[in-house]
Amino acid sequence: MRRFSVACLIAVIAALLSQEARAEVRAGVAYEAFELPGRVPLAGYSRRHGKPSAGRHDPVGVRALVLQDGPATAALVSCDLLIVDEHLFEAVRRQLIAQDLPETLTLVLAATHTHSGPGAYGKRFLEKISMGHFDPEVFEAIVDTVARAVERAYAELAPVRIAAAAGPTQGLVKNRVEEAGPTDPELTVLGFYEQTGTSPLAVVINFAAHPTTLGAWNMELSADYPGVAMRELEQRFPGAVAFFFAGAVGDQAPVKSGDKFGRAEWIGHALAERAVALLQSVQPQAPRGLNARQESLPLPPAKVRVGRLVLPRWLGGRLVDDDAALSLVVVGQAAFIGVPCDLAASLGGRLKESARAQGLQPVVVGFANDYIGYCMPASLYEAKQYESSMAFNGPKAGELVVEHLLQLLNDVTGHR
């Protein structure tokens, strides 16, 4: 009987240890520079009229963070692009599955929203206005680069600890729609560390201000201020890969200081310095669990406006999406919330508030997996401004996106 009891105890301990090992979150990171055809047009401003770029001012490329916990696998990807549309997302996903990544992979493919990244990869009419005519060679080059980065990150999976912090910035962002409107000056930073490492292998920052410090005058490829911030963080933490995810930037503009490329340098340096200070104030912890979900939300019928004219639904429906791709990746205490739009700060604030109420550090990931235009509060929909004219699915689309994401967050966390 004593031997039987000892054997049972050993079996229970072994089972617990095995369960703990299976619950271990692993991560891998990689960076790949875009390899693009010469003189690719820039995306971001229709005033450029699809003219070819005049070279490269600073690197543009793809950063991939792959997370795995048992059978759950998620890839968080930051691309130096204006937007990600459904065609790009689907092409990347197909290529990854063809390369034997798990079919259950949750892919969150996000753009930093730089207005000086490569264009010519959008197939829809409205996309061509802001990024030039579609070029299949450019499209395939972007797909290949993204897939390569994810594959490399997947091959580097190792157990990690995570540190998370958030704090305000000063004088870096303003509301570009309402002079006294709400702003989101918060900077969120996450550090991913190897189990015995003291320096991070990945640093993620999340900030909500349009990457438009470089105007239409710029004709060189550039990652704008997010690129500066990532460069500075990678210099501060040698060997690390830095990530930038745009937050709820719909009505948020960067405060500009200096001239030309100095504007990007100014805000990028400020964000990097703040991120380092925040990261040094917290200790990394072993994350418990990875939960990833993606859903498609049907949107109200298209309501595309050109001045005072509203296009017929049959025509508007051909120009814009009729559904929204929504994503949620919860790893440890961090919640990555993927939205396929220019989300207004007040709507993003609701997502952050709900996540924090459930003990999570929110990261609103804008321009993820698709692009449906601007999601503004209904109160601003009738405003005669650019942002409201880009709300392609009427005044309620933004609230619908947020409400569905809140429900998705509650489902994942078990909160009611």
C-alpha positions, 0 to 999 in steps of 0.5 A, spaced: 500 500 500 505 504 501 509 503 495 502 504 491 501 511 495 508 513 493 507 511 486 501 515 485 504 521 488 510 520 483 505 520 478 501 526 480 507 530 481 509 528 474 502 530 471 503 537 474 510 538 471 508 536 465 502 540 465 506 546 467 511 545 461 505 545 456 503 551 459 509 555 458 509 560 453 514 561 447 516 566 443 520 568 437 522 574 433 525 576 426 526 582 422 526 582 414 527 588 410 522 589 404 526 587 397 522 592 392 522 593 385 526 600 383 522 606 384 516 603 387 510 609 388 509 611 396 503 610 399 499 615 403 497 622 399 493 622 393 497 629 392 503 624 390 499 622 384 502 615 384 509 618 382 515 613 383 519 614 389 526 617 389 530 612 393 530 610 401 531 615 406 531 609 412 529 602 412 522 599 411 520 592 412 517 587 417 517 585 424 514 578 426 513 576 433 510 569 434 507 566 440 506 559 442 502 555 448 501 548 446 497 548 440 495 555 440 500 559 436 499 567 434 503 571 430 503 579 431 506 582 425 508 590 424 509 592 417 512 599 415 506 600 410 500 604 410 494 599 411 493 592 410 487 589 406 484 583 406 487 581 399 494 582 402 492 578 409 489 572 405 495 571 401 500 571 406 496 566 410 496 562 404 503 562 404 504 561 411 500 555 411 503 552 405 510 553 408 507 548 414 505 553 419 499 551 423 493 551 420 490 554 426 495 560 426 492 566 429 495 572 424 495 579 426 498 583 420 498 590 422 501 596 418 504 602 422 500 606 418 507 610 415 505 615 409 511 614 406 511 606 405 511 602 399 505 603 395 502 599 389 499 593 393 492 595 393 487 592 388 481 597 390 479 603 387 480 607 393 486 604 395 489 606 388 488 613 389 492 613 395 498 608 393 498 608 386 496 603 381 497 595 383 503 592 381 503 584 382 511 584 383 510 589 389 505 585 392 508 579 391 515 582 394 511 584 400 507 578 401 514 574 401 517 579 406 512 578 411 512 570 410 519 570 411 519 574 417 514 570 420 517 563 418 524 565 421 520 567 428 517 561 428 523 557 427 526 561 433 521 559 439 523 559 446 520 560 453 519 567 455 517 572 460 513 578 459 514 585 462 508 590 461 507 598 463 504 604 460 504 611 462 503 618 459 507 622 454 507 630 454 506 634 448 506 629 442 499 628 440 493 633 439 486 632 436 486 633 429 478 633 428 476 637 434 480 643 437 478 641 444 477 634 443 479 628 446 487 625 446 490 619 447 497 621 450 499 614 453 505 610 451 504 602 452 511 598 452 512 590 452 518 587 453 519 579 451 525 576 455 528 569 455 527 565 461 534 567 464 535 573 460 536 580 462 535 584 456 529 583 452 529 580 445 523 584 443 520 591 445 513 592 443 511 600 443 503 602 442 502 609 441 496 613 437 498 619 433 498 618 425 505 617 422 504 623 418 510 628 420 513 627 413 508 630 408 506 629 401 513 633 399 517 627 401 518 622 395 523 617 399 521 611 402 521 612 410 518 609 416 516 616 419 517 617 426 515 609 428 521 607 424 525 612 428 523 610 435 524 602 433 531 604 431 533 607 437 530 602 441 534 597 438 540 601 439 538 601 446 537 594 447 542 590 442 540 584 439 532 586 440 527 587 435 523 593 436 515 593 434 510 599 433 503 598 433 499 604 431 493 605 436 486 609 435 489 614 431 483 616 427 483 623 430 490 623 433 495 627 430 503 628 432 505 634 434 510 637 429 517 640 432 523 641 427 523 641 419 523 635 414 525 629 417 527 632 423 520 632 425 520 624 425 526 624 429 524 629 434 517 624 436 521 618 435 527 619 440 521 622 445 517 615 444 524 611 445 526 615 451 519 614 455 519 607 453 526 605 456 524 608 462 517 605 463 520 598 461 526 599 466 520 600 472 517 593 471 520 586 472 518 581 467 514 575 469 512 568 466 506 569 462 500 564 464 497 562 457 495 564 450 488 565 448 487 568 440 481 569 437 479 572 430 472 573 427 468 577 422 463 582 423 458 584 418 457 591 417 452 596 415 451 597 408 456 602 404 454 609 405 460 612 401 460 620 400 463 624 395 461 631 398 454 632 399 453 626 394 451 619 397 453 613 392 448 608 390 449 602 395 450 597 389 456 602 387 459 603 394 458 596 396 463 595 390 468 600 393 469 598 400 468 592 405 462 589 407 465 586 414 470 587 419 476 583 421 477 583 428 482 580 432 484 578 440 490 575 442 491 575 450 498 572 452 499 573 460 496 580 462 497 583 455 491 584 450 492 585 443 486 588 440 486 588 432 482 593 429 481 594 421 481 601 421 482 608 423 479 608 430 477 614 434 481 615 440 474 615 444 472 608 441 479 606 443 479 608 450 473 604 451 477 598 449 482 600 453 478 601 459 474 594 459 481 591 458 484 594 464 477 592 468 479 585 467 486 586 469 489 586 462 494 591 459 491 593 453 494 594 446 490 597 441 493 594 434 490 599 428 490 597 421 490 589 422 488 584 417 483 589 413 481 596 412 474 599 412 476 606 413 475 611 419 471 608 425 468 615 428 463 616 434 456 617 431 456 624 433 462 626 429 459 622 423 455 629 420 461 633 421 464 636 414 471 633 415 476 628 411 475 623 417 467 623 417 467 622 409 472 616 410 467 613 414 464 608 409 459 604 412 455 609 416 455 612 423 454 606 427 460 602 424 465 604 429 460 603 435 459 596 432 466 594 432 467 596 439 461 593 442 463 586 438 470 587 440 468 588 448 464 581 447 470 578 444 474 580 450 469 578 455 468 571 452 476 570 452 476 572 459 470 569 462 468 576 464 460 577 464 
